[in-house]
Amino acid sequence: MSQTSDAILNRMMALHPKIIDLTLDRVWRLLEILDHPEEKLPPVIHIAGTNGKGSTQALIRAGLEGGGKSVHAYTSPHLARFHERIRLAGELISEDHLTEVLDECYTSNGPDSITYFEITTVAALLAFSRIRADYTLLEVGLGGRLDATNVIAKPEVTVITPISIDHEGFLGDTLAKIAFEKAGIIKRGVPCVVGPQPDEAMDVIETQAAKLGAPLLAYGQHWHVWEERGRLIFQDERGLMDLPLPALLGAHQIQNAGAALAVLRHLGCDDAACEAAMTDATWPARMQRLKSGPLVVAAGRAELWLDGGHNPAAGAALAALLKTLPPKTTRMVCGMLNTKDVVGYMKPLAQFAKSLHAVPIPNEQATLSAEETATAAKKAGLEAFEAQSVGAAIQAIIANDPAARILICGSLYLAGNVLRENG
C-alpha cells in the first residue's frame, strides 16, 4: 500500500519526546543535509507576534496576489488538514507533493531527534525552494528567535504584530521577555514593520533594531491607520489611502490591515494591490460565520460563528466585535487548552454572552475538561453549563433559545475539529 502524508506525519511525531523544544540546532542540521533549501527561496516576508500573525499574512497575500504576484505561504497550526500549512504559488500543496517532501525529510533526518514542527517546517522550505514564486510568506510558529522558521539570513522584510502575554512557559513571563523572543526575527539591515505595541514591548523591539541597523516602519510613527465613515484610512510618508474596510471582521483587523499595507507599500505595490488586500483576504476561524454543513443544519434558526482566538487579547478583540453586531442573544460554546489563561480570555466576553457551554477538545491531550472550563467561566462571571461535544452543546442551546447567536470559540484546535465535523 502506498504511504500517505498522514502516515509520515504520525511517524514524525515520534522523533522527539517533546512537542515544543525551542532551539535551531536540529533544523540547521537537516537543512544542511538537504543542501540548504532556505537559501533558495523567493524573497521572504517573515511574520512574528502574539495576535494577528495569520490574519496579517492573509491580508499581505491577498494584496500581492491582487497585484499579479505569485506567493508561497507557510502558516500553523492547520485547522482541518495539514495541507493548509503549505501554499505553493497560491495553491494548497497536493497530497502527492506533500507526501514526497515529508518522506524526503524523514529519510534524510534518519533516527536523529527533531520536533514535529521543525521537520515539517523544513519540508515546507524544501517545497518552496523548488517552485517559482515572487514571494514567500513565513509565519512564526512560536516566539521567533528560536523558532524553526528563523533560518532566513536576509528576508525582504520582517513584521511584528501586536505582542501580549501568551506561552509564558516557553517565552517568559513578562512582555519584555516575550518581545525579546519575537524581536529575534529582526535581521541586520532588513526593514521591520511593527504593529501597535505596549511600550514595554516596543522598547525591546527598538533596542534590537538599533543594534542590527534595521530600519523600523512602526505604527504611530511611520504609518497610521483608522476607520472613518465605514472606510479604512491609511497614511504613511507616501500619502493617504482611502480603502474599503477589510473583509476580515473586527476592529483589531484594522491594525492588521495597516501592517499589511505598510508591507505592501514598502514592496512598491500599487493602489489596486492594496485594495485587493482589503477585499480579497480570507482567514478561516477568525470570527467566521458558518453558513452550511451538518452543524448549521442542526442549529436551525440559530446563527453559528467560529473563532480560534485563545488568549486575553483575543478575548478582548472578540468582545469588541460582538459589541458591533446587530443585537441578539449570544451564547458561547467553548473549549480550551490547559496552557491558556482561561479566565483572562473569558472576562471581556462575559458582558456580551448570556451563557457558556463548556466542551472538551476532541483528541487533544492538553484539553481542559468540560468541568474545568465551566468552573473558569463561572469565575469570569458567566452562567456556565457542561456538554460533551459541540453538537450536544448546540442542541442544548437551541432547545431553550432557538434563534440564538452561537459562538464556538476558545481554541484553534477546537475550530479545526468543528471545520472537519461541519465539512
ABEGO torsion letter per residue (X at the ends): XBBBAAAAAAAAAAABABABBBBAAAAAAAAAAAGGAAAABBBBBBBBEABGAAAAAAAAAAAAAAAGBBBBBBBOBBAABAAAABBBGGBBBBAAAAAAAAAAAAAAAEABBBBAAAAAAAAAAAAAAABBBABBBBBBABEGAABAABABABBABBBBBBBBBBGAAAAEABAAAAAAAAAAABBBGBBBBBBBBBAAAAAAAAAAAAAAGBBBBBBGAABBBBBBGGBBBBBBAAEBBBBBBBABBEAAAAAAAAAAAAAAAAAGBBAAAAAAAAAABBBBGBGBBBABEAAAAAAEABBBBBBABABAAAAAAAAAAAAABBBBBBBBBBBBBAABBAAAAAAAAAAABABBBBBBBBGBAABBBAAAAAAAAAAAGBBBBBBABAAAAAAAAAAABAABBBBBBGBAAAAAAAAAAAX
